[in-house]
Amino acid sequence: MKKSFKNQLKSTLSADKIFTIAQHIVPQQRLSETAGRFAASRHPLVKKAFVHTFAKAYGITLDDYERKSLNAYESFNDFFTRELTQDARPIDEAADSITSPADGIISQLGQIEKDQLLQAKGRHYSIGQLLADQDDAKHFIDGSFATVYLAPSNYHRVHMPFDGKLIFSRYIPGSLFSVNNTTAEQVPDLFARNERLVCLFETDFGIASVVMVGAMIVAGIETVATGKIDRSEDIQTWSHELTLSKGDELGRFYLGSTAIVLLPQAAGMKWQSNLQHDSTIQMGKLLGKLHQR
């Protein structure tokens, strides 16, 4: 007996593909804006419902955080961007070390092949697309990169992986696809299509960058230099002269997302051999060491 159309459809479309197709259909911006309004609410019932439900769903404990009670947070956004205790994340202090900018999972890391970064097995995208500037992309030809995915349960502030002077920021509007592994494997040019904030730094080893990539239901991106970014349909740029040390806070996400570290070829980056796709890591832990040429 021939399979019914419904069964044929099920066999043709995997759960991953259905999840990806759904993201094309839903109103990404509207959904994220609505979630953002609820997340910012200080109404006691709204705040309590969101914070307590979220903490229970993701098994979040507050042992590493400054405020130990769920009731101590003024809104879901306040809870989501909760601050660590001072000694919760020791920063690797070696002068030649590059550290993780965030708690999360290593999505990918390695060498940049000419101007191509690895997104997922069989999928690449260009630095020029990611940065929305071909001249800036030239700094990273044949350089190195690390992509760190911040899951909903993670600490959601992004910190400096190196010492540097922030000289330029660029907000790039875009889509708001989820940035988990499933979507990375399914959506071409994912990180270069999503909303993102590019931060460029002058360092002792050349121009480096940290790119903060937005995602589905992410209610916003904020940095210490720009404040919270107002979403727009246009690219926004800022010039800075802000010196930051390794481990200093750079910014934060209002809901989970991704941070990408870009290093120039001159840094001669040597990644930790025990780090690979799907490795877990904490902010401040060693990603690798510089071997400047």
Secondary structure, DSSP 8 states (H G I E B T S, - for coil): ----HHHHHHHHS-HHHHHHHHHHHS-HHHHHHHHHHHHH---HHHHHHHHHHHHHHTT---TTBS---GGG-SSHHHHHT--B-TTSS-----TTEEE-SSSEEEEEEEE-BTTEEEEETTEEEEHHHHHT-HHHHGGGTT-EEEEEE--TTS--EEE-SS-EEEEEEEEE--B----SHHHHHHSTTHHHHB-EEEEEEEETTEEEEEEEE--TT---EEETTTEE----SS-EEEEEEEEE-TT-EEEEESS--EEEEEE-GGG--EE-TT--TT-EE-TTSEEEE----
